[in-house]
Structures are given as structure tokens and as C-alpha cells.
């Protein structure tokens, strides 16, 4: 768990320029690069790319299979999941959680 630095996030949001996709800071412009993602998130960037359209017929079922829960926001297409839904369903893990619940939360 980590604490969000709301003042820092607010400052970054204020300094973000969507036209140029950069942060305008006192030291100059700054942007997030692919190398930043590799270093900070450990995402692999080598290999075959993932692209194209999903051929899923029932995204809610897939969501339930992977997360053990599915959003009930009335959206049949399930194109997005709200952060409030993630927070409400996965903020805490009970001490009696099953292995499946731990995997879904992770």
C-alpha cells in the first residue's frame, strides 16, 4: 500500500498540456517515455506487439472470470471499469481470503 500525494498529483495535472502531451515545469518540458514505463512499472517492451480488436462476445463474463466480480453499472458492452468500482471491490483483502480471491485482488 502507498499514500497518494494529492498535492503532487494536482500540480502535475495543472502543468499537463494535452496539445503537446508534455508537462510544463520550471526546468522545461517533460514527457513520459517508453523507457519510463520500463523502469517504473517493469513492463516488457521487447517482443510481439499486442494490437487489434477484441473478439470477446461477453466481456462481463470475462471480467467475472478474471476478477471474481463484475461491474453492475448497466453497461452491457463493459468498455470501462470505474475507479470507484475497483476501490469498492478490491481495496481490502480479508484475512480469510481464498487463493482465488487473492489472485483476483492482485
KAKAQUI-V6787 format. One line per field, one symbol per residue. ss: DSSP state (~ for helix, > for strand, _ for the rest). psi: psi as a letter, one per 20 degrees, with the letter a starting at -180 (. if undefined). burial: 1 if it has 24 or more other C-alpha atoms within 12 Angstrom, else 0. A space follows every 10 residues. Layout:
# KAKAQUI-V6787
ss->???
psi->???
burial->???
This chain:
# KAKAQUI-V6787
ss->_____~~~~~ ~~~~~>>___ _>>>>__>>> ___~~~~~~~ ~_________ ________~~ ~~~~~~~___ __________ __~~~~~~~~ ________~~ ~~~~~_
psi->qqppnhhggg ggghipohhi lqporhiaqp rprhhggggh ikpqiqapqo raqqkphnhh gggghhijqq pljiohhmhr pqhhggghhj gqpqikqrhg hgggh.
burial->0000000000 0000000000 0000000000 0000000000 0000000000 0000000001 0000001001 1000000000 0000000000 0000000000 000000
